[in-house]
Amino acid sequence: MSEKYTVHDYTVKQILNFIKSDEIAIPEIQRPFVWKGWQVDCVKFSSQIEVEKPLKNLE
């Protein structure tokens, strides 16, 4: 059975150079995605409930 992928070790600098030279690119679908503050708060809230930590404040 042939391998479907190959693993390479690259430094962050090498990856940034690949992006600058257009050898690799960030998919369009991921570029504009930014979580809103309330979405981050919801994730933090649900994470605290899951691990049964006391909630500091509810604003």
CHARMM internal coordinates of N, CA and C (Angstrom, degrees):
IC EDIT
DIST 1 N 1 CA 1.4447
DIST 1 CA 1 C 1.5320
ANGL 1 N 1 CA 1 C 108.73
DIST 1 C 2 N 1.3047
ANGL 1 CA 1 C 2 N 117.02
DIHE 1 N 1 CA 1 C 2 N 130.62
DIST 2 N 2 CA 1.4608
ANGL 1 C 2 N 2 CA 120.07
DIHE 1 CA 1 C 2 N 2 CA -178.67
DIST 2 CA 2 C 1.5271
ANGL 2 N 2 CA 2 C 110.54
DIHE 1 C 2 N 2 CA 2 C -84.91
DIST 2 C 3 N 1.3347
ANGL 2 CA 2 C 3 N 115.54
DIHE 2 N 2 CA 2 C 3 N 151.94
DIST 3 N 3 CA 1.4627
ANGL 2 C 3 N 3 CA 120.81
DIHE 2 CA 2 C 3 N 3 CA 178.79
DIST 3 CA 3 C 1.5285
ANGL 3 N 3 CA 3 C 110.15
DIHE 2 C 3 N 3 CA 3 C -73.53
DIST 3 C 4 N 1.3069
ANGL 3 CA 3 C 4 N 115.46
DIHE 3 N 3 CA 3 C 4 N 143.53
DIST 4 N 4 CA 1.4491
ANGL 3 C 4 N 4 CA 120.15
DIHE 3 CA 3 C 4 N 4 CA 179.78
DIST 4 CA 4 C 1.5234
ANGL 4 N 4 CA 4 C 112.05
DIHE 3 C 4 N 4 CA 4 C -94.14
DIST 4 C 5 N 1.3133
ANGL 4 CA 4 C 5 N 116.89
DIHE 4 N 4 CA 4 C 5 N -11.19
DIST 5 N 5 CA 1.4570
ANGL 4 C 5 N 5 CA 120.72
DIHE 4 CA 4 C 5 N 5 CA 179.53
DIST 5 CA 5 C 1.5229
ANGL 5 N 5 CA 5 C 109.94
DIHE 4 C 5 N 5 CA 5 C -151.42
DIST 5 C 6 N 1.3082
ANGL 5 CA 5 C 6 N 115.43
DIHE 5 N 5 CA 5 C 6 N 165.90
DIST 6 N 6 CA 1.4512
ANGL 5 C 6 N 6 CA 122.30
DIHE 5 CA 5 C 6 N 6 CA 177.70
DIST 6 CA 6 C 1.5194
ANGL 6 N 6 CA 6 C 108.53
DIHE 5 C 6 N 6 CA 6 C -128.76
DIST 6 C 7 N 1.3116
ANGL 6 CA 6 C 7 N 117.23
DIHE 6 N 6 CA 6 C 7 N 138.90
DIST 7 N 7 CA 1.4513
ANGL 6 C 7 N 7 CA 121.96
DIHE 6 CA 6 C 7 N 7 CA -180.00
DIST 7 CA 7 C 1.5255
ANGL 7 N 7 CA 7 C 109.36
DIHE 6 C 7 N 7 CA 7 C -95.57
DIST 7 C 8 N 1.3497
ANGL 7 CA 7 C 8 N 115.61
DIHE 7 N 7 CA 7 C 8 N 132.18
DIST 8 N 8 CA 1.4561
ANGL 7 C 8 N 8 CA 121.86
DIHE 7 CA 7 C 8 N 8 CA 177.04
DIST 8 CA 8 C 1.5274
ANGL 8 N 8 CA 8 C 108.86
DIHE 7 C 8 N 8 CA 8 C -128.41
DIST 8 C 9 N 1.3142
ANGL 8 CA 8 C 9 N 116.62
DIHE 8 N 8 CA 8 C 9 N 145.62
DIST 9 N 9 CA 1.4629
ANGL 8 C 9 N 9 CA 121.35
DIHE 8 CA 8 C 9 N 9 CA 173.99
DIST 9 CA 9 C 1.5171
ANGL 9 N 9 CA 9 C 108.52
DIHE 8 C 9 N 9 CA 9 C -99.76
DIST 9 C 10 N 1.3384
ANGL 9 CA 9 C 10 N 116.37
DIHE 9 N 9 CA 9 C 10 N 116.66
DIST 10 N 10 CA 1.4580
ANGL 9 C 10 N 10 CA 121.70
DIHE 9 CA 9 C 10 N 10 CA 178.73
DIST 10 CA 10 C 1.5234
ANGL 10 N 10 CA 10 C 109.10
DIHE 9 C 10 N 10 CA 10 C -122.03
DIST 10 C 11 N 1.3150
ANGL 10 CA 10 C 11 N 115.95
DIHE 10 N 10 CA 10 C 11 N 147.70
DIST 11 N 11 CA 1.4534
ANGL 10 C 11 N 11 CA 120.46
DIHE 10 CA 10 C 11 N 11 CA 173.93
DIST 11 CA 11 C 1.5280
ANGL 11 N 11 CA 11 C 108.16
DIHE 10 C 11 N 11 CA 11 C -81.73
DIST 11 C 12 N 1.3280
ANGL 11 CA 11 C 12 N 115.86
DIHE 11 N 11 CA 11 C 12 N 164.14
DIST 12 N 12 CA 1.4596
ANGL 11 C 12 N 12 CA 120.08
DIHE 11 CA 11 C 12 N 12 CA 176.84
DIST 12 CA 12 C 1.5235
ANGL 12 N 12 CA 12 C 109.43
DIHE 11 C 12 N 12 CA 12 C -60.75
DIST 12 C 13 N 1.3172
ANGL 12 CA 12 C 13 N 116.35
DIHE 12 N 12 CA 12 C 13 N -40.22
DIST 13 N 13 CA 1.4654
ANGL 12 C 13 N 13 CA 120.77
DIHE 12 CA 12 C 13 N 13 CA 179.31
DIST 13 CA 13 C 1.5303
ANGL 13 N 13 CA 13 C 110.89
DIHE 12 C 13 N 13 CA 13 C -59.38
DIST 13 C 14 N 1.3205
ANGL 13 CA 13 C 14 N 117.58
DIHE 13 N 13 CA 13 C 14 N -43.14
DIST 14 N 14 CA 1.4619
ANGL 13 C 14 N 14 CA 121.40
DIHE 13 CA 13 C 14 N 14 CA 178.87
DIST 14 CA 14 C 1.5313
ANGL 14 N 14 CA 14 C 110.86
DIHE 13 C 14 N 14 CA 14 C -63.40
DIST 14 C 15 N 1.3195
ANGL 14 CA 14 C 15 N 116.73
DIHE 14 N 14 CA 14 C 15 N -42.71
DIST 15 N 15 CA 1.4636
ANGL 14 C 15 N 15 CA 120.29
DIHE 14 CA 14 C 15 N 15 CA 179.75
DIST 15 CA 15 C 1.5151
ANGL 15 N 15 CA 15 C 110.57
DIHE 14 C 15 N 15 CA 15 C -63.60
DIST 15 C 16 N 1.3334
ANGL 15 CA 15 C 16 N 117.53
DIHE 15 N 15 CA 15 C 16 N -43.54
DIST 16 N 16 CA 1.4599
ANGL 15 C 16 N 16 CA 120.47
DIHE 15 CA 15 C 16 N 16 CA 177.70
DIST 16 CA 16 C 1.5244
ANGL 16 N 16 CA 16 C 111.30
DIHE 15 C 16 N 16 CA 16 C -61.59
DIST 16 C 17 N 1.3201
ANGL 16 CA 16 C 17 N 116.48
DIHE 16 N 16 CA 16 C 17 N -37.94
DIST 17 N 17 CA 1.4717
ANGL 16 C 17 N 17 CA 120.24
DIHE 16 CA 16 C 17 N 17 CA 176.40
DIST 17 CA 17 C 1.5235
ANGL 17 N 17 CA 17 C 111.36
DIHE 16 C 17 N 17 CA 17 C -65.30
DIST 17 C 18 N 1.3253
ANGL 17 CA 17 C 18 N 117.37
DIHE 17 N 17 CA 17 C 18 N -37.78
DIST 18 N 18 CA 1.4708
ANGL 17 C 18 N 18 CA 120.65
DIHE 17 CA 17 C 18 N 18 CA 176.36
DIST 18 CA 18 C 1.5301
ANGL 18 N 18 CA 18 C 110.26
DIHE 17 C 18 N 18 CA 18 C -61.33
DIST 18 C 19 N 1.3357
ANGL 18 CA 18 C 19 N 116.15
DIHE 18 N 18 CA 18 C 19 N -41.90
DIST 19 N 19 CA 1.4629
ANGL 18 C 19 N 19 CA 120.15
DIHE 18 CA 18 C 19 N 19 CA 179.58
DIST 19 CA 19 C 1.5208
ANGL 19 N 19 CA 19 C 110.32
DIHE 18 C 19 N 19 CA 19 C -65.64
DIST 19 C 20 N 1.3309
ANGL 19 CA 19 C 20 N 117.07
DIHE 19 N 19 CA 19 C 20 N -45.15
DIST 20 N 20 CA 1.4726
ANGL 19 C 20 N 20 CA 120.93
DIHE 19 CA 19 C 20 N 20 CA -179.34
DIST 20 CA 20 C 1.5206
ANGL 20 N 20 CA 20 C 111.81
DIHE 19 C 20 N 20 CA 20 C -62.61
DIST 20 C 21 N 1.3256
ANGL 20 CA 20 C 21 N 117.22
DIHE 20 N 20 CA 20 C 21 N -34.29
DIST 21 N 21 CA 1.4600
ANGL 20 C 21 N 21 CA 120.58
DIHE 20 CA 20 C 21 N 21 CA -178.21
DIST 21 CA 21 C 1.5327
ANGL 21 N 21 CA 21 C 112.36
DIHE 20 C 21 N 21 CA 21 C -90.96
DIST 21 C 22 N 1.3301
ANGL 21 CA 21 C 22 N 116.99
DIHE 21 N 21 CA 21 C 22 N 7.00
DIST 22 N 22 CA 1.4685
ANGL 21 C 22 N 22 CA 123.32
DIHE 21 CA 21 C 22 N 22 CA 179.76
DIST 22 CA 22 C 1.5230
ANGL 22 N 22 CA 22 C 113.82
DIHE 21 C 22 N 22 CA 22 C 63.06
DIST 22 C 23 N 1.3270
ANGL 22 CA 22 C 23 N 116.62
DIHE 22 N 22 CA 22 C 23 N 23.88
DIST 23 N 23 CA 1.4698
ANGL 22 C 23 N 23 CA 119.22
DIHE 22 CA 22 C 23 N 23 CA 174.87
DIST 23 CA 23 C 1.5240
ANGL 23 N 23 CA 23 C 110.71
DIHE 22 C 23 N 23 CA 23 C -76.63
DIST 23 C 24 N 1.3216
ANGL 23 CA 23 C 24 N 116.16
DIHE 23 N 23 CA 23 C 24 N -30.92
DIST 24 N 24 CA 1.4626
ANGL 23 C 24 N 24 CA 121.39
DIHE 23 CA 23 C 24 N 24 CA 172.47
DIST 24 CA 24 C 1.5287
ANGL 24 N 24 CA 24 C 107.19
DIHE 23 C 24 N 24 CA 24 C -134.73
DIST 24 C 25 N 1.3297
ANGL 24 CA 24 C 25 N 115.90
DIHE 24 N 24 CA 24 C 25 N 159.86
DIST 25 N 25 CA 1.4595
ANGL 24 C 25 N 25 CA 120.32
DIHE 24 CA 24 C 25 N 25 CA -178.73
DIST 25 CA 25 C 1.5197
ANGL 25 N 25 CA 25 C 109.79
DIHE 24 C 25 N 25 CA 25 C -144.29
DIST 25 C 26 N 1.3247
ANGL 25 CA 25 C 26 N 115.10
DIHE 25 N 25 CA 25 C 26 N 154.88
DIST 26 N 26 CA 1.4537
ANGL 25 C 26 N 26 CA 121.13
DIHE 25 CA 25 C 26 N 26 CA 175.37
DIST 26 CA 26 C 1.5281
ANGL 26 N 26 CA 26 C 107.12
DIHE 25 C 26 N 26 CA 26 C -84.35
DIST 26 C 27 N 1.3239
ANGL 26 CA 26 C 27 N 118.12
DIHE 26 N 26 CA 26 C 27 N 128.41
DIST 27 N 27 CA 1.4653
ANGL 26 C 27 N 27 CA 120.05
DIHE 26 CA 26 C 27 N 27 CA -179.02
DIST 27 CA 27 C 1.5253
ANGL 27 N 27 CA 27 C 111.70
DIHE 26 C 27 N 27 CA 27 C -57.28
DIST 27 C 28 N 1.3162
ANGL 27 CA 27 C 28 N 117.07
DIHE 27 N 27 CA 27 C 28 N 140.87
DIST 28 N 28 CA 1.4613
ANGL 27 C 28 N 28 CA 122.83
DIHE 27 CA 27 C 28 N 28 CA -179.09
DIST 28 CA 28 C 1.5191
ANGL 28 N 28 CA 28 C 112.39
DIHE 27 C 28 N 28 CA 28 C -53.03
DIST 28 C 29 N 1.3122
ANGL 28 CA 28 C 29 N 117.26
DIHE 28 N 28 CA 28 C 29 N -38.25
DIST 29 N 29 CA 1.4642
ANGL 28 C 29 N 29 CA 120.30
DIHE 28 CA 28 C 29 N 29 CA -174.85
DIST 29 CA 29 C 1.5280
ANGL 29 N 29 CA 29 C 111.57
DIHE 28 C 29 N 29 CA 29 C -62.66
DIST 29 C 30 N 1.3302
ANGL 29 CA 29 C 30 N 119.29
DIHE 29 N 29 CA 29 C 30 N -26.00
DIST 30 N 30 CA 1.4568
ANGL 29 C 30 N 30 CA 121.37
DIHE 29 CA 29 C 30 N 30 CA -177.33
DIST 30 CA 30 C 1.5275
ANGL 30 N 30 CA 30 C 113.21
DIHE 29 C 30 N 30 CA 30 C -91.97
DIST 30 C 31 N 1.2842
ANGL 30 CA 30 C 31 N 118.96
DIHE 30 N 30 CA 30 C 31 N -17.86
DIST 31 N 31 CA 1.4634
ANGL 30 C 31 N 31 CA 120.90
DIHE 30 CA 30 C 31 N 31 CA -175.14
DIST 31 CA 31 C 1.5129
ANGL 31 N 31 CA 31 C 114.77
DIHE 30 C 31 N 31 CA 31 C -63.09
DIST 31 C 32 N 1.3391
ANGL 31 CA 31 C 32 N 119.22
DIHE 31 N 31 CA 31 C 32 N -51.06
DIST 32 N 32 CA 1.4632
ANGL 31 C 32 N 32 CA 118.15
DIHE 31 CA 31 C 32 N 32 CA -174.18
DIST 32 CA 32 C 1.5240
ANGL 32 N 32 CA 32 C 114.46
DIHE 31 C 32 N 32 CA 32 C -82.87
DIST 32 C 33 N 1.3169
ANGL 32 CA 32 C 33 N 118.53
DIHE 32 N 32 CA 32 C 33 N -5.09
DIST 33 N 33 CA 1.4580
ANGL 32 C 33 N 33 CA 120.49
DIHE 32 CA 32 C 33 N 33 CA -173.22
DIST 33 CA 33 C 1.5224
ANGL 33 N 33 CA 33 C 111.20
DIHE 32 C 33 N 33 CA 33 C -75.14
DIST 33 C 34 N 1.3231
ANGL 33 CA 33 C 34 N 115.34
DIHE 33 N 33 CA 33 C 34 N 115.52
DIST 34 N 34 CA 1.4596
ANGL 33 C 34 N 34 CA 122.04
DIHE 33 CA 33 C 34 N 34 CA 175.74
DIST 34 CA 34 C 1.5189
ANGL 34 N 34 CA 34 C 106.87
DIHE 33 C 34 N 34 CA 34 C -136.17
DIST 34 C 35 N 1.3257
ANGL 34 CA 34 C 35 N 115.54
DIHE 34 N 34 CA 34 C 35 N 129.01
DIST 35 N 35 CA 1.4540
ANGL 34 C 35 N 35 CA 118.60
DIHE 34 CA 34 C 35 N 35 CA 179.54
DIST 35 CA 35 C 1.5162
ANGL 35 N 35 CA 35 C 110.20
DIHE 34 C 35 N 35 CA 35 C -72.64
DIST 35 C 36 N 1.3140
ANGL 35 CA 35 C 36 N 116.01
DIHE 35 N 35 CA 35 C 36 N 142.55
DIST 36 N 36 CA 1.4558
ANGL 35 C 36 N 36 CA 122.03
DIHE 35 CA 35 C 36 N 36 CA 174.48
DIST 36 CA 36 C 1.5288
ANGL 36 N 36 CA 36 C 107.89
DIHE 35 C 36 N 36 CA 36 C -79.74
DIST 36 C 37 N 1.3132
ANGL 36 CA 36 C 37 N 116.11
DIHE 36 N 36 CA 36 C 37 N 157.77
DIST 37 N 37 CA 1.4673
ANGL 36 C 37 N 37 CA 120.89
DIHE 36 CA 36 C 37 N 37 CA -178.26
DIST 37 CA 37 C 1.5123
ANGL 37 N 37 CA 37 C 113.32
DIHE 36 C 37 N 37 CA 37 C -54.85
DIST 37 C 38 N 1.3365
ANGL 37 CA 37 C 38 N 117.05
DIHE 37 N 37 CA 37 C 38 N -41.78
DIST 38 N 38 CA 1.4618
ANGL 37 C 38 N 38 CA 119.99
DIHE 37 CA 37 C 38 N 38 CA -178.19
DIST 38 CA 38 C 1.5246
ANGL 38 N 38 CA 38 C 111.43
DIHE 37 C 38 N 38 CA 38 C -66.72
DIST 38 C 39 N 1.3637
ANGL 38 CA 38 C 39 N 117.22
DIHE 38 N 38 CA 38 C 39 N -30.24
DIST 39 N 39 CA 1.4617
ANGL 38 C 39 N 39 CA 120.36
DIHE 38 CA 38 C 39 N 39 CA 178.51
DIST 39 CA 39 C 1.5331
ANGL 39 N 39 CA 39 C 110.06
DIHE 38 C 39 N 39 CA 39 C -68.74
DIST 39 C 40 N 1.3262
ANGL 39 CA 39 C 40 N 115.98
DIHE 39 N 39 CA 39 C 40 N -40.60
DIST 40 N 40 CA 1.4660
ANGL 39 C 40 N 40 CA 120.50
DIHE 39 CA 39 C 40 N 40 CA 177.70
DIST 40 CA 40 C 1.5254
ANGL 40 N 40 CA 40 C 109.36
DIHE 39 C 40 N 40 CA 40 C -64.21
DIST 40 C 41 N 1.3474
ANGL 40 CA 40 C 41 N 116.43
DIHE 40 N 40 CA 40 C 41 N -42.81
DIST 41 N 41 CA 1.4684
ANGL 40 C 41 N 41 CA 120.49
DIHE 40 CA 40 C 41 N 41 CA 178.80
DIST 41 CA 41 C 1.5188
ANGL 41 N 41 CA 41 C 111.49
DIHE 40 C 41 N 41 CA 41 C -60.41
DIST 41 C 42 N 1.3200
ANGL 41 CA 41 C 42 N 117.47
DIHE 41 N 41 CA 41 C 42 N -39.94
DIST 42 N 42 CA 1.4672
ANGL 41 C 42 N 42 CA 121.28
DIHE 41 CA 41 C 42 N 42 CA 178.77
DIST 42 CA 42 C 1.5227
ANGL 42 N 42 CA 42 C 111.41
DIHE 41 C 42 N 42 CA 42 C -63.07
DIST 42 C 43 N 1.3167
ANGL 42 CA 42 C 43 N 116.30
DIHE 42 N 42 CA 42 C 43 N -41.03
DIST 43 N 43 CA 1.4676
ANGL 42 C 43 N 43 CA 120.06
DIHE 42 CA 42 C 43 N 43 CA 178.87
DIST 43 CA 43 C 1.5234
ANGL 43 N 43 CA 43 C 110.20
DIHE 42 C 43 N 43 CA 43 C -65.71
DIST 43 C 44 N 1.3334
ANGL 43 CA 43 C 44 N 116.54
DIHE 43 N 43 CA 43 C 44 N -44.06
DIST 44 N 44 CA 1.4708
ANGL 43 C 44 N 44 CA 120.29
DIHE 43 CA 43 C 44 N 44 CA 178.45
DIST 44 CA 44 C 1.5247
ANGL 44 N 44 CA 44 C 110.10
DIHE 43 C 44 N 44 CA 44 C -61.42
DIST 44 C 45 N 1.3260
ANGL 44 CA 44 C 45 N 116.28
DIHE 44 N 44 CA 44 C 45 N -44.20
DIST 45 N 45 CA 1.4597
ANGL 44 C 45 N 45 CA 121.81
DIHE 44 CA 44 C 45 N 45 CA -179.57
DIST 45 CA 45 C 1.5271
ANGL 45 N 45 CA 45 C 110.82
DIHE 44 C 45 N 45 CA 45 C -59.86
DIST 45 C 46 N 1.3311
ANGL 45 CA 45 C 46 N 116.35
DIHE 45 N 45 CA 45 C 46 N -49.65
DIST 46 N 46 CA 1.4659
ANGL 45 C 46 N 46 CA 119.47
DIHE 45 CA 45 C 46 N 46 CA -178.06
DIST 46 CA 46 C 1.5251
ANGL 46 N 46 CA 46 C 111.23
DIHE 45 C 46 N 46 CA 46 C -67.56
DIST 46 C 47 N 1.3301
ANGL 46 CA 46 C 47 N 117.71
DIHE 46 N 46 CA 46 C 47 N -32.20
DIST 47 N 47 CA 1.4621
ANGL 46 C 47 N 47 CA 120.62
DIHE 46 CA 46 C 47 N 47 CA 177.80
DIST 47 CA 47 C 1.5196
ANGL 47 N 47 CA 47 C 110.69
DIHE 46 C 47 N 47 CA 47 C -66.77
DIST 47 C 48 N 1.3379
ANGL 47 CA 47 C 48 N 117.02
DIHE 47 N 47 CA 47 C 48 N -39.35
DIST 48 N 48 CA 1.4598
ANGL 47 C 48 N 48 CA 120.76
DIHE 47 CA 47 C 48 N 48 CA 178.63
DIST 48 CA 48 C 1.5211
ANGL 48 N 48 CA 48 C 111.19
DIHE 47 C 48 N 48 CA 48 C -64.84
DIST 48 C 49 N 1.3237
ANGL 48 CA 48 C 49 N 115.80
DIHE 48 N 48 CA 48 C 49 N -39.39
DIST 49 N 49 CA 1.4653
ANGL 48 C 49 N 49 CA 119.35
DIHE 48 CA 48 C 49 N 49 CA 178.88
DIST 49 CA 49 C 1.5267
ANGL 49 N 49 CA 49 C 110.66
DIHE 48 C 49 N 49 CA 49 C -65.88
DIST 49 C 50 N 1.3249
ANGL 49 CA 49 C 50 N 116.73
DIHE 49 N 49 CA 49 C 50 N -41.41
DIST 50 N 50 CA 1.4659
ANGL 49 C 50 N 50 CA 121.30
DIHE 49 CA 49 C 50 N 50 CA -178.09
DIST 50 CA 50 C 1.5194
ANGL 50 N 50 CA 50 C 111.95
DIHE 49 C 50 N 50 CA 50 C -61.37
DIST 50 C 51 N 1.3326
ANGL 50 CA 50 C 51 N 117.28
DIHE 50 N 50 CA 50 C 51 N -38.91
DIST 51 N 51 CA 1.4667
ANGL 50 C 51 N 51 CA 120.02
DIHE 50 CA 50 C 51 N 51 CA -177.25
DIST 51 CA 51 C 1.5311
ANGL 51 N 51 CA 51 C 111.69
DIHE 50 C 51 N 51 CA 51 C -97.90
DIST 51 C 52 N 1.3301
ANGL 51 CA 51 C 52 N 116.30
DIHE 51 N 51 CA 51 C 52 N 8.86
DIST 52 N 52 CA 1.4586
ANGL 51 C 52 N 52 CA 123.90
DIHE 51 CA 51 C 52 N 52 CA 176.02
DIST 52 CA 52 C 1.5198
ANGL 52 N 52 CA 52 C 113.02
DIHE 51 C 52 N 52 CA 52 C 57.08
DIST 52 C 53 N 1.3288
ANGL 52 CA 52 C 53 N 117.65
DIHE 52 N 52 CA 52 C 53 N 39.46
DIST 53 N 53 CA 1.4557
ANGL 52 C 53 N 53 CA 121.18
DIHE 52 CA 52 C 53 N 53 CA 174.19
DIST 53 CA 53 C 1.5120
ANGL 53 N 53 CA 53 C 108.49
DIHE 52 C 53 N 53 CA 53 C -86.65
DIST 53 C 54 N 1.3281
ANGL 53 CA 53 C 54 N 117.12
DIHE 53 N 53 CA 53 C 54 N 147.85
DIST 54 N 54 CA 1.4610
ANGL 53 C 54 N 54 CA 118.12
DIHE 53 CA 53 C 54 N 54 CA 176.41
DIST 54 CA 54 C 1.5264
ANGL 54 N 54 CA 54 C 110.94
DIHE 53 C 54 N 54 CA 54 C -67.57
DIST 54 C 55 N 1.3222
ANGL 54 CA 54 C 55 N 115.74
DIHE 54 N 54 CA 54 C 55 N 143.24
DIST 55 N 55 CA 1.4589
ANGL 54 C 55 N 55 CA 120.62
DIHE 54 CA 54 C 55 N 55 CA 179.47
DIST 55 CA 55 C 1.5257
ANGL 55 N 55 CA 55 C 109.23
DIHE 54 C 55 N 55 CA 55 C -85.31
DIST 55 C 56 N 1.3108
ANGL 55 CA 55 C 56 N 117.94
DIHE 55 N 55 CA 55 C 56 N 128.46
DIST 56 N 56 CA 1.4597
ANGL 55 C 56 N 56 CA 121.85
DIHE 55 CA 55 C 56 N 56 CA -176.53
DIST 56 CA 56 C 1.5212
ANGL 56 N 56 CA 56 C 112.01
DIHE 55 C 56 N 56 CA 56 C -72.10
DIST 56 C 57 N 1.3237
ANGL 56 CA 56 C 57 N 116.77
DIHE 56 N 56 CA 56 C 57 N -47.32
DIST 57 N 57 CA 1.4586
ANGL 56 C 57 N 57 CA 120.07
DIHE 56 CA 56 C 57 N 57 CA 178.90
DIST 57 CA 57 C 1.5176
ANGL 57 N 57 CA 57 C 110.15
DIHE 56 C 57 N 57 CA 57 C -154.87
DIST 57 C 58 N 1.2749
ANGL 57 CA 57 C 58 N 114.66
DIHE 57 N 57 CA 57 C 58 N 153.65
DIST 58 N 58 CA 1.4589
ANGL 57 C 58 N 58 CA 121.00
DIHE 57 CA 57 C 58 N 58 CA 176.44
DIST 58 CA 58 C 1.5148
ANGL 58 N 58 CA 58 C 107.56
DIHE 57 C 58 N 58 CA 58 C -122.84
DIST 58 C 59 N 1.2997
ANGL 58 CA 58 C 59 N 117.14
DIHE 58 N 58 CA 58 C 59 N 104.73
DIST 59 N 59 CA 1.4666
ANGL 58 C 59 N 59 CA 121.47
DIHE 58 CA 58 C 59 N 59 CA 179.91
DIST 59 CA 59 C 1.4952
ANGL 59 N 59 CA 59 C 110.34
DIHE 58 C 59 N 59 CA 59 C -109.43
END
COOR INIT
IC SEED 1 N 1 CA 1 C
IC BUILD
